[in-house]
Amino acid sequence: MPLDIFVPFWGDPALLKETVRSVQAQTDDDWLLTVVDDAYPDPTVAEYFAGIDDPRVRYVRNEQNLGITDNYRRCVGMATEELIVLLGCDDVLLPTYVATVLDAHRRFPQAHMIQPGVDIIDETGTVTSTLADTVKQKLSMPRAPQPRLLAGEELASSLLRANWLYWPSIVFRREAIQAAGFRDGYPIIQDLALEIDIVCAGGPLLLLPDVCFQYRRHGASASSATAGGGARFDGERRYFAEAAEQMSALGWRRAARAARWHLTSRAHALTLLPRVLVDRDADAAKMLAHHAFAGTRTSA
């Protein structure tokens, strides 16, 4: 049962090649790799894949740019295997990633999502640490010295307080991710929305202690590029209002309260305020302050 690895590509071709090499270096060769190029304007990308002589590696180029959400949808729609991962085009699989997640699936077939252990790397590939990742890994992520299954309101509440998952490292059951789909209008927070929808449909998550993935954190990422201007927080505020209603409809009071307060998201906005104040960006400062202090108003 091969792992269906999809890479929705728009970015640095050099980092994409590093990502592909990390897949080819797996200790377990039971994988398929499909790179879906979202019409990135660089002909050398297609030339690179034309030179790869491996039937497990497929390169597809969109005729026109679809954007991040629709390119994710195309990847998921092309999947045929039981397990799928949407690997970032600048992230790196450590050599044991495929072996680790396939073994975990065999031992815990009920899991709809598998979150392995993750290291953070910078633009140069050096293992690093950031405030955001310290909050994720040290303060928010449940402790799991052994594989641990999480589900239901406990999992939803935890993720709505602070999304400690690393989206491009997660292995999904194909049926679960296809059934949940992607919401329109949330290009930055679409990962949390989909994960929460899977949880609400009854899908358990398996948390693994094994570090086998490297997540690249750098200023050119989509989330970093929009955070300073406050655009991402408008989407987050709208999503958390919807999530609070979704949790209330299930009778999950603690999860609804976590969505209404979304404390980590508000704290993140607060940490960005000094920077935009120094830059004298009044509009961004107003938006960040509103997100940090106003919260989400909804009935529950």
N, C-alpha and C positions, 0 to 999 in steps of 0.2 A: 504494500500500500504506500505509494509514494506521497511525499508531502508536496502539495501544489503551492509553489512559491511564485507570487506575482510581485513585480516591481513597477508601480506606476511612475513613469519617469518624466521629470521636468527639473533640470538642475545642472550640476557640474558633471560633464562627461568623465572627468578624471576620477571623481568620487564614485560614479556609477561603475566604472571598471573595477574599482576596489571592492565594491559590493558584490559584483559578479564573481570575482576571484575568490571571495570568501565563501560563496556557495560551492564553487568547484572544489574547494579544499576540505569539504566535509568528510569526516571519518565514515559516515554512513551515506552511501551513494543512492539511497532510495528517495530521490527528489526529482521534481520537474521544475524548470525555471522559465517563466514567461515575462519578458520586459515589454511593457506597453508604453511606447513613446508618445507623449501627448503633443506631437507636432513640434518638438523642440528644434529650433532653427540651427542645426549643426549636422552637416552630412557625414561627419566622421563617426557619428554614433552608429549609423547603419553599416558603415564600412567595417567597424570593429566587430559587430556581430556576424557579418558575412564571413569573417575570418575564423570564427569559432566552429570547430568540427566536433560537435557533440549533439546527438539527437535529442538530448534532454533539455537543451537550451533553445528557446524560441524568442524571436524578436518580432514585434508587431508595432506598426506606426499608424497612429490615427491620421486620417486625411486632413482633419482640422483640429485645432485645440478645443478640447471638451471642457477643460477646467478640472479642478481637483476632485470634486464630488462625482461628476459624471465619469471621470476616468476610473475612479474606484468602482463605480457601478459596472463599468465595462469589464474590469478585471474579475469581479465577483461573478458576473454573468458568463465568463469564459471558463470558470472553474469546473472541473469534472471529478476530482478526487474527493475523498471523504474529509480531508483536512486541508485548510488553506491558510496562508499567511500573506499579508500585504506589506511586504518588506520595503522600508524606505530606501530611496535611491542614493542615500549617502550613509546608510547604516552598515554594520559589519556583523556577520555571523561568525562566532567563534567555532572552531572545528567540530565541536561536539553538539552543536545546536540541533541538527536533524536527529541524531541518535537520541538525544535527551528528550525531545518532545514526542517522538514516536514511541519511545519506551513508556513515557508518562501516559500516553493515550491508551496503550495496551493495558496498563495497570488501572487506569481510571477512565474507562470508556464512557462513563456518564457525563464527563465534563464537556461543556459546549465551548469553553474558552480555556486556554492554557497560557499562563503568564510565567515565563522562566525568569531566572535572575538576570539582572542587567547591570553592566558597567556603563559609565558615561565617558565619552571621548570628545575632544575638541576638534577644531578644524584640521589639526595636524595628526590626529589619531592618538594623541596622548590621553591616557586615563585621567580624568579630572573630577571635580565636584563643584556643584553650584548650590546656591541657596534653595532654588526650586527643587533640586533633586534630594537635598538633605531633608526637606519637608516631606517629599514623597516617600523616600526610603526609610528614614529614621523615625519620623513622627506620625506618618499616615498609614503606611502599608502594614497590614497585620503581620505579626511575627509568624514565621513558618520555617523552623529548623528542619522540619520534615514536610513532604508534600501535604497540602491542606486544601480541602474542598470548602468553598464558600458559596452561599446562595441566598436567594430571597431578600427579605427586608434588611437583614444584617449587612449583606453585601451592598445593596442599593444605598443604604444610609452611609456606609463608609465611603463609597465612591462619590456621592453627592457632597459630602463634607470636603473631600479632597481626592481628585482623580489620580490615584497612585499607580495606575496602569501605564504601560509603555506600548502604545498602539502598534507600532510596526513590528514589535516582537511577539505579539499575541498570535497563537494558533487557534483558528476557529473551526468548529464543525461547519462544513459547507452548508448544510440545511439550515443551521441556525442563523448564519450571517445573511443567507439569501432570503430567509423569511423576514428578518428584521429590516433589511434594506437601509438606505441612507435618507435622512431627512433633508429637505431643501432649506436653504437659508441659513445654514450653520457651518460654513466651510472650515472654521477653526475648531469648534467644539463638537463636530460631527462624530468624532470617535467616542466621546462619552455618551452622546445620545444613542448611538447604536449599541454600545455595551449595556446601557441601562435598559434598552428595549429587549435585549436578549435575557437579561436578568428577570425582567417583568414577565417574560414568557416562560419562566421556569428553568432557564439555563444556568447550571452551576459553573463556577470558575475554579480551576485548579491552580493554586499558587505553588510554584516550585522554588526551592532554595538554590538550585544549581545555576551559577552564572555562566551563560553561554551566548550572550548577545551584547553587542556594543552599540549604544544609542548615541548618535552624534548631536551634540548641542552646540549650535553656533548662531551668530547674529543674523545669518541669511535665511534662517528657517521661516516658514510662513507665519507661525505664531509670534515669533520675535519681531518680524517686520511690521506687524499691525498692532502690537501691544502698546507701543509708546503713544500712538495717536489715539488710543482708546477704542478703536473700531471693534476689536475682539470682544471687549466687555459689553458692548451693546448687544452682540449676539449671545453672550453668556447670560446676561440678565434676562433676555427673552426666553432662552432655553430653560433656565431654572424656574421661571414662572410656569412654563408648560409642565416641567417635571414635577413640580409641587402638586399640580392638579392630577397628573398621572398617578402619583403615589397616593394621594387622597382617595382616588377612585378605587384603589386596591385595598384601602383600609390600612395602609402602611403609614401610621402617624409619625413615627420617628424619621422615616425617610422623607416624608413631606416637609417636616420641620428642617431637616438638613438641606433640602432644596431651597426652601424659603430663605434660609440664612446664608447659604453658600459662603461660609466664613473664609475658606482659603482663597476663593476667587476674589473676594472683597479685599483680603489682606494683600493679595498680589497687586491689585490696582493701587493700593495705598503705598506700596514700596516704589511704584513708578512715579508717584507725584513729585518728589523732589527733582527728578530729572527734567520733567516737562516744565516745572516752575523755573528752573535755571535757564531752560531754552525759551522762556517767556511765551509758551504756547498756551494761551488762555483757553482756547476751545478744548484742547486735550485735557488740560487740568480740570476744567468743569466736568467733563465726561467721567474722568477717573474718580473725582471726588464724589460725584453722584453715585457711581457704582460702589464705591467703598463705604459710603455712609447711608445711602437711602435703602439699599437692599431691594428685595422683591416683595411687592405687595400683592398678596393673593389670599383668597379665603381657604381655610382648611380646618 
